[in-house]
Amino acid sequence: MIFKTNCQIAKGLMDPIPAVNVVLLLLLFFLLSSTYVQQSGVGISLPGFDKPNVRSFQTLVVTVTSGSLLFFNNRSTTPADLQKALREEVRKGPNQELIIKADKQVPHGVVVEVMNIAFKAGIHDVNLATRSETPMTMAH
């Protein structure tokens, strides 16, 4: 017994609209799920470093301007108030990271003082922010 089927292979162009929709949805998903690093509004000039920065940025940022003014998360502070604020952050969660963004004109002693304040507050991971001197190139 032979059965006849009514199925035929469709000939013609594929509709690109569903493929474009999938690509746009993936793009939107990746944009919404990625983390963003917000730079502070304080103008400083970071010193250069030959290797690109590969560490991820966290929420605790201390900025030291060329006039040795301290800012913690974009708010002006004093060394005593900075230590209190860092202790509060350590109480909120252990293993906090601190990033020190110091202008290249800031004396080394001021940066070391900020590091000591962080260590006294209970922060064990302190990073110094730099900018890349060499432009990053795309691998071919």
PENORJO-V46984 format. One line per field, one symbol per residue. psi: psi as a letter, one per 30 degrees, with the letter a starting at -180 (. if undefined). Layout:
psi->???
This chain:
psi->kkkklgkkkkkakkkfeeeeeeeeeeeeeeefflkkkkklgkjljkllkekkkgkkkafjkkkjlfggkkkjhgkklleeeeeeeeeeeeeeklhkkkkjjkkffkkeeeeeeeeeeeeefgkfjkkkkllkekkklkk.
